[in-house]
Amino acid sequence: MEERGEEALERQAVAVITGASSGLGAALTRLLDRTLPEDVELWLIARDREKLTDFATGLTHRTRVLAYDLTLEATFDELKRLFDQEQPAVQLLINNAGEGCSGSFCSQEGAAHQALCDLNVRAQLALTSQALPWMGAGSSLLFVASVAAFLPQPGFAAYAASKAFILSFGRALREELKERGIRVTVTCPNPMLTDFFTSQQKEALLKSYKRFGIEDPDRVAEKTLAAMRRDKGLVVTSPSGKLIRLAAKLLPTGLLLKWIRWK
């Protein structure tokens, strides 16, 4: 879809954030609420309507609450109708919603694998595809990946693979969209003790070597948005994450996998 010239200036400017009601999504939304121009409307997407509505009441920008389950095909029919009806000028799309499955692959139900892929991969591609026709020069796309994207992770196999997909997709899309003036950033934070993890997963995390790299969502949000505004393609928000990325580049994958399993 081509930019509509002067007509685009008259459309409502919006920022779309998925997984907006908690964790990093909430931290990003609160920071955007403090820094975006007043005329930008926030479109917040999350599954829990009550939680999302309560969260939105604390924001100063005009907000649209979209209680959608991004694992359902019907959600994208609704979103397409919304985009077509409102014809917004999408200034920012943050693909943040995601989930993880810890433990061996064989110990998990097939439905869990499907739900993870639906949310972490399919939903991000589908929403990006629907939003891009309404984005123009100067707008931004942000994908939330993870340091897990840099190498395979036994015990977290499907999650790490899904984030590797998003990292690869986001970096390729950045090159494709340069001619349109649309900026694409992928952020790769370390684990954060948010509602992303169950109580059991948090306990396991705090007992593993990963506890040394746990990050604060507000700090990750600050670093990520600052880097996005500088038009950085890839953001690694912690020193330990940068070490993991470097190790993944320099050391044999087999050696790293042995180290992970030993830990």
Summary of the structure (lengths in Angstrom):
residues: 263
radius of gyration: 18.3
end to end distance: 49.7
largest distance: 59.9
contacts: 825
relative contact order: 0.13
helix: 55%
strand: 15%
